[in-house]
Amino acid sequence: MQALTFSQYGGPEVLVWQAVPDPVPGLGEVSILTGAIGMDFADCYRRQGRYHLRGAAPWIAGYEAAGEVEAVGPGVAGIKVGDRVAFADSPFAHAQRVVVPVAKLIPLPDDISFEVAAAVLLQGLTAQYLVRDSHAIKEGDSVLVHAAAGGVGLLLVQMANLLGAEILGIVSRESKIQSALDAGAKQVVLFGEDWSQAARDFSSEVDEAGLVLSEGVDVVYDSVGSTLQKSLEAARTGGHVVFFGMAGGDPVPVDPRYLMDTSKSLTGGDLWNVLRTRKDRLNRAEELFDWVRRGLLKVHVAARIPLADGAEAHRLLESRTTTGKVLLIP
């Protein structure tokens, strides 16, 4: 088979489209012929050497895809050749074929295409745990969403809106403002503006005597990393910041005294700590698919790029010009 590989860390130029041995499913595994593959910032981090990689070079990035079961290993029950499936947390996805443990498979309903599944699962499950687990959104919450027109951001804005929140979105350029508004943001500001002050203005209340009763949003969802301290400043006294990504670089250390003095809380988030069992995957995916089929959650595909040209997908994602999901098509 062919796969998008890299044998050294660096920019997109280190990626090589080459022949590698077909993977063979072992005990409790199946082999999938991929039909659509999701592209994420984490794939760029792996190529850059920011994440630990299993095995020896050449490495294959990618953790999400959808396709058809092509072979079944020993000990597999309930899955057969020809089944339509997807996964959101199994490695080596940037290839024509990939072996996945049955425990991580998500069967696809007939009305969910390979492209929709590859575009919504990893980022949708991420947005879902952010609004359900990291900070359970309730009616009337004020929410700040970084990268509100990105892959996770657009889904996060839609879900927070669906749960009754008022959302302030941050985007990197003017061309993305309308996308965030269409997704349900009440107001959108540019990253280059004083968005921390905008957050304080967004949710402040003034009593009859002109005194400010509250200042800052209830929760900030920060996927940028380098913005963490300003995100804390954008949260109200007693507010909450959820840190779940480093697209803009590593955050500076946070002084616990600051958290104590402001009664603010800081939570880390990682999807892998949420998808602990197959039941977790199936139940959460079922809710996602239901939102999609009911039109409550719209999946935005920014680009469909041939897997052989995957270096271009890396460049496109790192340019931060995309709105929605970048897909690789084998």
Secondary structure, 3 states (H helix, E strand, C coil): CEEEEECCCCCHHHCEEEECCCCCCCCCEEEEEEEEEEECHHHHHHHHCCCCCCCCCCEECCCCEEEEEEEECCCCCCCCCCCEEEECCCCCCCECEEEEEHHHCEECCCCCCHHHHHHHHHHHHHHHHHHHHHCCCCCCCEEEECCCCCHHHHHHHHHHHHCCCEEEEEECCHHHHHHHHHHCCCEEEECCCCHHHHHHHHHCEECCCCCEEECCEEEEEECCCCCHHHHHHHEEEEEEEEECCCCCCCCCCCCHHHHHHHCCEEEECCHHHCCCCHHHHHHHHHHHHHHHHCCCCCCCEEEEEEHHHHHHHHHHHHCCCCCCEEEEEC
